[in-house]
């Protein structure tokens, strides 16, 4: 029974197919996947607790909610509505991503090398846990900052955008890989 619960690495083909099916189901059943906006919504929820009245009911807005903050009031108050009613698709999706990552890590076999890191990266960073955590935090922060500045995130621009044959999705994917590959080679070199 225990062996059933252990995570096994999927092939690149099966992983790609499952990712594509997941995105297709999301687009058909709910809406295209994009998550960076939810972090701005979380900030707004915290802000509204510190400064009550940031989000108010507003019958003039399409959503029925408004804010004194111009960003939260965009799109007819859709961000203000998400702050007023935080239990929504975006929040559930973010929580499911965090829970899924945690479950996958727990299910990974003990003593098994990490499946997602090449041996040269794993050997260097596993011996320096603090350095790895710092790099992950800085990389995640920069990716999220860039996503908000660009008005979307990697899942929204690249994955959902490409699925919908959006030119900006293809351009973003090309730019992301044009930067990511040289940066990885710079940080880790080539495996010999």
Secondary structure, 3 states (H helix, E strand, C coil): CHHHHCCCCCCHHHHHHHHHHHHHHHHHHCCCCCCHHHHHHHHHHHHHHHCCCCEEECCCCCCCEEECCCCCCHHHHHHHHHHHCCCCHHHHHHHHHHHHHHHHHHHCCCCCCCCCCCHHHHHHHHCCHHHHHHHHHHHHHHHHHHHHHHCCCHHHHHHHHHHCCCHHHHHHHHHHHHHHHHHHHHHHCCCC
